[in-house]
Amino acid sequence: MTDAPSLRLVEITDDNFDAAVGVQVRDDQNRFVAPVLRSLAQAYTNRSTAWPRLLMDGDEAVGFIMVQFAPDEEDPDFQAEVWRLNISEKHQGREYGRFAVEGALAEARRRGLSRVTVSWVPGEGSPEDFYLGLGFRKTGRVSDSELIAEIFLD
Ligand SMILES: CC(C)(COP(=O)(O)OP(=O)(O)OC[C@H]1O[C@@H](n2cnc3c(N)ncnc32)[C@H](O)[C@@H]1OP(=O)(O)O)[C@@H](O)C(=O)NCCC(=O)NCCS
């Protein structure tokens, strides 16, 4: 028996790499988020700032989140940013996305940060209402055709 919590964000290693890459959103959602494989490649090329984590429920990989923590970045909108969030197609709608974002916000708090941003491609099927429901508020800024939103941490 183990005391490990069933739902948790874990580091990505050789042991769970295949499971991480296997996290796939619905085909029509691919316009809103990059595949995990691409994100992991970018985690490598941004290894001083990227914080990639696999969301596990028991033995099953159900989602992936990657945050960019770049305190030296000049633009405050990119200093602490939820960069990628993928909940696998068959696991959506079960509060996994909320858990992953709350885990990312907890990590930001642990780092002493007071503000986190996220951006999304607007349009039908976008994650806008998901993020607004979590407490993010639109800043009014659009960057690379993506709307930027922010949340302030307690
Ligand atoms: C958007 C996404 C991360 C949501 O994850 P999820 O696990 O399905 O969402 P949750 O079950 O945690 O939902 C939390 C709340 O948001 C709501 N919600 C989830 N997706 C929503 C959407 N697209 N539109 C409106 N509300 C949404 C849920 O109804 C729930 O509300 P409630 O707590 O009042 O019941 C997931 O659908 C996904 O991976 N989408 C494709 C990729 C994507 O858009 N990623 C974000 C890139 S910035």
The ligand as an ORCA input file, in Angstrom:
! r2SCAN-3c Opt
* xyz 0 1
  C      -9.912     23.331    -21.490
  C      -9.536     22.037    -20.744
  C      -8.124     22.145    -20.215
  C     -10.525     21.885    -19.578
  O     -10.164     20.729    -18.826
  P     -11.286     19.834    -18.156
  O     -10.631     18.852    -17.274
  O     -12.197     19.310    -19.206
  O     -12.088     20.925    -17.303
  P     -12.668     20.758    -15.821
  O     -13.489     19.509    -15.774
  O     -11.593     20.901    -14.816
  O     -13.641     22.017    -15.781
  C     -13.623     22.946    -14.723
  C     -14.801     23.883    -14.976
  O     -14.660     24.541    -16.234
  C     -15.777     24.254    -17.080
  N     -15.255     24.080    -18.448
  C     -14.355     23.202    -18.853
  N     -14.090     23.372    -20.173
  C     -14.892     24.384    -20.566
  C     -15.088     25.043    -21.794
  N     -14.398     24.723    -22.910
  N     -15.996     26.029    -21.847
  C     -16.688     26.367    -20.733
  N     -16.529     25.805    -19.531
  C     -15.638     24.824    -19.454
  C     -16.372     22.995    -16.521
  O     -17.740     22.888    -16.836
  C     -16.129     23.164    -15.038
  O     -17.080     24.040    -14.495
  P     -17.735     23.777    -13.049
  O     -16.570     23.614    -12.092
  O     -18.569     24.971    -12.824
  O     -18.494     22.494    -13.198
  C      -9.687     20.781    -21.640
  O     -10.977     20.756    -22.173
  C      -8.677     20.712    -22.764
  O      -7.618     20.100    -22.626
  N      -9.032     21.334    -23.916
  C      -8.240     21.280    -25.119
  C      -6.936     22.045    -25.053
  C      -7.042     23.473    -24.574
  O      -7.876     24.252    -24.973
  N      -6.115     23.787    -23.664
  C      -5.938     25.113    -23.123
  C      -4.939     25.849    -23.966
  S      -4.629     27.482    -23.367
*
